[in-house]
Amino acid sequence: MDIGTERPGQRPAAALLAGALVMIPSLVAAQTPPELAAPIAAALADCKVTLDTLWTLFAACLVFLMNLGFAMVESGLCRAKNAVNILAKNFIVFGIASIAYWAIGWGLMFRDGNGWVGQSGLFFAGGADNSPATGAAYCGVYSALGWAAVPLWTKLFFQLVFAGTAATIVSGAVAERIKFGSFLAFSFLVVALIYPLSGHWIWGGGWLQRLGMWDFAGSTVVHSVGGWAALAGALLLGPRLGKYRPNGEVRPVFGHNMSTAALGVFVLWFGWFGFNPGSTMAAQPAVIGRILMVTNLSGAMASLTATATAWIVLGKPDLSMILNGCLAGLVAITAPCAFVSAGSAAAIGAVAGVAVVLAVLMFDRLRIDDPVGALSVHLVNGIFGTLAVGLFAQDAILPGTTGNGLLFGGGWGLLGRQALGVVAVAAYAFGASLAAWTIISAGLGLRVSADEELRGLDLGEHGMEAYSGFQVFTTQ
């Protein structure tokens, strides 16, 4: 039941308790001796900071768990001979992200600077931790995150897990043919330099944020940036051997374990319940509950429309399309989750589920080989989700933020700003990623040898098998 919809005499006990808690500060002020009122008020404020911190850290840990989801999805949708390589990439990428973001990325993204980049220092240095944070406490060094009343280290960890997600997205699109060392080098660059700059523009007080572009939890900041980086890598690498026949016909390359792929999507779906509601960085019961629910609705609806679309277009309800449909709906709702109604969330998910199936077929026709559908999920629906803010946002849902989108009488202004953000980030993220991949290719090379690709990267790159001792039948 939404807040404000109860009829007189039918308010639930939880609502009465919440109302009582809200009244505590005023009761304290009215009935407490003056010499005790200030300490008690300070204790209550500290309690709120503690609750906000616990919620933010819990949500961050859910997002961290998404690394497991990506590892399961990607390894399951790829062939058995490359499973160790996929798992190794998804494991080590968070270690790389942790160092790169702590040392360089955080400062470029969130420290005060100009509209393009943060400039206040590296290695998390250059300002005191004045926790519990307030806007005033962070003016001059951390004002971009001054709105969140949680300690500085909590903010760092929460933002780190998002940076790690952007790097992980790249892994699937370049799977089964990239050198392990080259992937590690790119992962460092994307978290240290590429992701933080565009993130500063939108979340760090940069020029897009000042213009009024909105991306609540990262459809563009995280998913599109990861998608553009993945697209640049996939284009330079070229398709896997045998993926396309000489006449241009697509030769399906089936994943070896759909059980782990399905498990991975369940883990990612669960992790999104921290990804989106956690972006409040505050334990606001009505807000985080609503964001969680609209997130779930979009993923659920996209699962259904992807199933129907695959059934109609392909003749069968392909499980990989169903799984990617759910992820597409979750990506699409990530930007607008705080600003749209439940009905709008369902509509966004419905479009995303159709879009992901058509996008997979489109990339195949373009001969862009993406083994796990990462481009269709994260890039295509990251773009759509960002534009969905301009279409579906309602000012009444979170007053004083986006205003109304086009479909709710707000005109073209918000949609135009969202589109500008999409184009600007696309130009930067794709261009910078293409340059990074090119430099790595010149120094380390990008692609394994044809012989190693045919035998599998597990033996060639790691000297082991995922299923040692088991006989795995394959025609690939």
Order of alpha helices (4+ residues) and beta strands (2+ residues): alpha-alpha-alpha-alpha-alpha-alpha-alpha-alpha-alpha-alpha-alpha-alpha-alpha-alpha-alpha-alpha
